[in-house]
Every structure is written in structure tokens, then in C-alpha cells.
Amino acid sequence: MSGIVFMKTKDLEKISTFYQDKIGMELWQDQEQCKIFEKGNLQLGFCQSNKIENDGIITYYFKDKKAVDKFYEKISVDLEITKEPQVNNDFNIYQFFAKDPEDRTLEFQAFLHKLNPHLTGKELLLNRRSYRKFKDEEIPENILNKVIDLSRFAPTSMNSQSYYFKFITDEELICDLASIRKTASEPIKKAPMAVAICSDNEQSNRYKQDADIAAYHFMLAARLYNLGTCWIADMDRESIKSKLNIPMEHYIATITPLGFIDNEIEAPERKPKENYIK
């Protein structure tokens, strides 16, 4: 289920320009007298009326304090700021407040504690990165279970479900795996655990494709819980299978490090979309 918060406005055109140009929201639906805007998982609708609704607070939240400060620097020249950025100890958040053209209160904040998953599908796809450094923090079993619960919905040939995941936490074994491809596999020892994503050749005629798809599904699911991964290729080796007690006929798509993200990585520059169409 999804939802939209609607408010009445006396100047739909002015409000539309403000929320698109100043706040950076995208026009999601244009229904002439009502326009619906979207930013992340927040949807706001404004409808033309002879009255203004401006009770309550419209809150936007960011991934961290740095992102809040960056947005503050961007908009503070154009917006009426009513409260400068500061920590709110009562709710363990970092926040500042502003006003829109019709006197609605806008709050911009970052939670200073861990959150449950909140990324939209678009944000998830745009923000998956290869991480090679991680926090020195164990991953709770309930988080691992949630990641696996999502990962088991990865598609497979004829619904064979031929893939499986092998969690590796033994420090000596992790260091051994990290040394196999030198700098290429070194990230494995930077995380609290590693995960081998494999498939059983007897369960599917397309077991390699099954494992490859499952591996990327796993990486997206992990990112949803703020866990970083890194695709370490060329790990489908007999020596590794012997160390991990994996049958020689099975396939290892990747062995990825897995840990909580230490620092966010900015998206690398991408070629125009026309370059991807041949």
C-alpha cells in the first residue's frame, strides 16, 4: 500500500514551481487542478482551491548530517529559514526548518540512529555500489534473515531455485580467501563476514545464470539494510570449493564481503542513456 498527502493551495502554479525548483521534487501525476509531487518515498499532492491548508509539518529526511548540511547550503539563500541546523536530542535527529510560499512548515532532518528499510526501488537501484571498507560491527542475525528472506525471491530457470548462500565468519578462512586474488579479493577481509553465492548444477540446466541473478538480488537486498557488498569475480575454483566444503560440480558466482557501510560512495559519472542503445 502507498499513500499521498493532499493539501489545498490558492496558487497551484507558484507552489508547483517551488516544490520542483527549490525542493527538487518530481512531478509524479498531473491531474490539472491537482498535481502530485514525489521525492524519495514522499508523495505530496496540491489542489487548486480558494483556501490554503498549511497545518502540520512536511518532513524530508536524508541519509546523514552531511546530506542535511549540503541541502541547507543549497537552499538557504532562497528559503525562509526559521531554525538553523542543529541536533534535537529528544528525538536523536539533526534538523532545520523553513517555510514554503504559503507559510507551510518544512522540516529537513537526518536520523542519528539506524532505520528500518526505507529506500524506494529507484533509490535502491541508483545507490548500489561496490564497497571495500566496512564498519567494525557484527551483523545481527535478524538482519541476515531478512536479507535472505528477500533474496530467495530471485528468479531462476523453470523456478528451479538452484542457488544457495554460504556465510563465512571464520577469520582465518576469510583472510585466506582474501589473499587468493591479491588486491582484487582483499576487500573480503575488510568486512565482518563473507558470503559465497552458489548454485547446484543438478537442480538446473541454467545453474550459472541462476546463481548470477541470485547474487545481484542478494546485493540489492543487502543494500536495503545498509549493508555493503562487492562482487569478487573469478572465485569459482576447486581450491576454494575444497576450503568451503562446496561440491566441485557446483558453481560459485561470487564471494562478496558483507558489512555495514562505513562511508557512502558517490555515483560515478555515467554516459548518456543513448550510449547504451545499439
N, C-alpha and C positions, 0 to 999 in steps of 0.2 A: 504494500500500500504506500502511496505517495501523497503529498499534500501541498496546498498553496495557501498562503495568507493573502487575502484581498483587502484593499483599503480604497476609500474614496478620495478623489482629488478634484480640485477645481481647474487645474491646468495640466491635462494629461501630456501635452507636448513638452512642456517645461520639465515635468517630472521624468518623462521618458529620457530626455536628453541628459538630465542629471545622473540618473542611475546607470546609464550606459557609458557616458563620457567620464564622469568623475569617479564612480564606484567600480566601473568595469564589468557590470552585469551584461549578459547577453539577452537579446530579445528571444524568448522561447516560443511564445504564441502571440500573434497579433489578431485580436478579435474586435478591431475597430474601436469601440468605446471602452474596451478593456485590453490592457497589454500586460503580459506576464513575462517577468524577467527572471533570469537564472544565474546564480554564481555558486559553483560547487553544488552542495545538496540543498541550497536555499532557493526557494521559488517565491517571488513576490508578484502579486497582481495589483494593478492600479486601474480604477474605473472612473470615467468622467462623471462628475456629479456637481450639484450646486452647493455641496458642503465638503469639508475636509475632515478626514479621520486621521488623527495623529497621536492617539493614545498609545501607551506601551513603548517598547524599545525594539528596534530592529538590530539584531546582533549578528555580526560577521566574526567568525573565528579563524585564526591562522595556525600554522603548524608550530610556531615558536615565537619568542620575543623578538628575534631578529626580523622575522617577517612582518610583525606588527610595526616595528620601528621603520622599516623600509616603506611600508604603506603610509605611515604617518608623514614621512618626509615627502612623499609623492603628493598627498592631498591637502596638507595643512595650509598651503598657500591659498587654496580655492574654497575650503570649507570653513564654516564657523566652528572652531574647536571650543568645546565647553569644559573639557577636562583633559589635561596633558597625560601622556603615557605614564603609568605607574602600576606597582604591584598592589593587588587587592588581597590582603592576607585572609580575609573572611572566606573567600571562595577559591583561594590559591590560583588566581588568574592575573594576567598582565593586560591592562586595558587603557583605552582612551575613548572619549565621547565627542560627537559632533552633531550638527543639525543639518537636515535637508532643507530645501527651499520653502517647504510648508511646515517647518518647525517640528518635524518628527525627530525623535532622538535616535541617533545611530551609535552603536557600540562596536568597537573593534578590539578583539581580545585574542589571547592565546592561553590555553590551559597549561598550567605548570605541573600537571601530573598526567599520567598515562590515560589514554582514552580508549574506549571501545572502537571498533572499526567505524569509519565514517566517510571514507573516500567514495566518490561516485565512480562509476565504471570508466568514465572519461579520465578522471584524475588518476585512477589506478593505472591505466594504460600509458598515460603521459609521464608517470613518475616512477616506473620501474627502472632501476639502474643496476649496474654491476658493482657491488660493494666489496671492498677489500680490507676494510677496517671495521671493527665492531666494538660495542661496549663490553666491558668485562662483567657480564651479568648472565646468570643462568636463565634459560628459557623455561617458564613454568609448564608443567605437564598439560595443564588445561588449555594453554595456548597451542601447544603442539597438536593436541587432539582436535582443536578447531581447524587448524590448517589442514590436517589430514582429512577431516570431515568434508572440507570443501574440495580438496584435491581428488577425492575418489569419484568426482563427477566429470573428470577429464574424459573426453570421448576416445573410443578405441574401435578398431576394426571389428565389425559384427558384434559390438558390445562384449568383446572377449574379456575386457578388464584384466589384461595380462601383466600390468605393471605392479610394482610394489616399491616400498621405501625402506631403506635400511639406515637407522640412526647410529651414528658413530660418536662416542663420547670418550673413549679411552685415549688419554693424552699421548701415549707412546705411539699408538696406531695413527692418530691424527698427524703427528709430526712425521711419521713415516710416509703417509700419503702426500703430505705437503711437499716432500722432497723429491717426489717421483719426476715431476716436470720442472723442477727448479723454480724460477720466478713465476712461471705460468700457474703452478699449483700451490705456491706459497700462501695465498690467502686462506687456504684451508686451516692453517694453524693459528690464524688471527681471530677465529671465532670459537665460541664455547663448544660447538659441535659441528659435525659434517653429516650430510645426507647423501647416500648413494641412491640414485633413482634408476631402477632396473626393470626388466621385463622377462617373462618366461616364454621361450621360443615354442614350447609345446602347447601353449594356450592360444596362439595367434599366428597367422601367416604374415602379419604385418607388425610383428612384435617390436621391431626397432622404431617404427613410426609411433606406435602406441607409447613407448617409453619417452620419446622426444616430446610428444604432446603433453604427456603427464608431467614431465619435468618443468615445462613452461607454465602449466597450470599451477603446479606447486609454487613456483616462484611468484606468481601473481597473488596467490592465496597468502603466502608469507608476507608479501609487501603490505597487504591489507592490515596485518597485525604489527606493522612497523618492524618487520624482520627483513634483514638484507640477505641477498644471495649473490652468487657469482657463478656463471656457467664455466666450469673447468672441463674442457674437452679432452679427448684422447685418453680417457681413463678406462676404456673397455679393454683391459689387459688381463692375461692369465695370472700374472703375478699379483695383481690387485684382487682378483676374484679369489685367489687362494688365501690371501690375508683376511678377506671379509667373509669367507665361507659361502661364496656365491658359486653356483654350478657353472662350469666352464661354458656351457651352451647358452647361458643367459646373457643378456645384453645390458651394459651399463651406459646409459645415456650421458650422465654426468655425475660427478661428485661435487656437490656445492657446499661451501661453508654456510652456516646459518647462525645468525646472531642479531641482536637488536642494533639498529642503525645508530652509529655514533654521530656522524655529520651528514646532512643531506648533500646530494651531489646535483649540481645544476645540469639541466639538459644540454647535451652537446648540440652544436648548430646542425640543422638538418637541411638537406637540399629541398628545393621546391617540389611540391607533390607531382608536378608534371614529369620530373625526372624518373619517377617510379612507374610510369605508364609506358609500356613499349608496344 
